[in-house]
Amino acid sequence: MNAWVRCFIERGMLPGEYAVEMDTVDAGRISLFAPEDKVRAGENLMCVQRLQEGNGSGVLVRLPAQPFEISSQNVRVPLNNLVNG
Amino acid sequence: MILSNIEIQKAIDAGRLVITPAPQPRSPEYANCPYDTTAVDLRLSSALSIPRASPYTYDLRKSGFATFLARNCDHKVIPEEGYALESGKFVLGMTIERVHLPLLPDGQTLAARIEGKSSLARCGLLIHFTAPTVHAGFDGPLTLEMINLGHVGISLFPGMPVAQLILESVVGDPQANPSQFHGQSTPVGQKAND
């Protein structure tokens, strides 16, 4: 199931992408270049795949691209940072 | 196993490979045919990203590195008369073509590698120097990490054949990630920017 996650979005290095920063539960603040069709730039939202239901340690999601700071596209994000629809 | 030009065209016709816009013409009878025997050429788009020279040192452990990179580059549109990539300079570019390698059952999936052109390599131009693999499931234009290792400038032009794509069959069916993002719709079922 897809969901939107709150993040900070800026213009990327190349057309068709955005630079995105977001907070995670287990990896701190991470950043990536996301394809433009996976973000709502004006609303600071990025599309992620929700992999598990939420629990006390957040919700496991898959990011649309590899972040720089960690070696996995799967991260836990705070539940209250997810926006559905 | 590397696909021949004929097999590449068959893969396009069967939807196992999507290149947009489609490389044309297909027949080697035409001088500008983008197909070689075992590859298809990709063209340079007009967009360049030029990292600024500064005294800082990259540290990928620091959070927000993507935004740091994006803030510290200059965006350039290559004019028709070309952009001279000076000796020793590094820029990011991208292909005009968007490449999609859909995940398919029954051993139909393809992967690819992007490689440079020998003619440009003789001038010292690298169009990628790491991570050439286009993984199964990928969908998008290909980013080019271009550096001029030669001793003189190299003119880059929009639309010039700058890279070649080598297609390979994948043995066995890949285990898809719980999400294979590429090609999937957003939560609202349409492009986010629509």
Interface residues (C-beta under 8 A of the other chain):
Chain A: N2 A3 W4 F8 E10 R11 G12 M13 L14 P15 G16 A19 V20 E21 G28 R29 I30 S31 L32 F33 P35 E36 D37 K38 V39 R40 A41 L45 C47 Q49 L51 R62 P64 P67 F68 E69 Q73 N84 G85
Chain B: S45 A47 S49 L60 R61 K62 S63 G64 F65 A66 T67 F68 L69 A70 R71 C73 L92 G93 M94 G140 P141 T143 N177 P178 S179 F181 Q184 S185 T186 P187 V188 K191 A192 N193
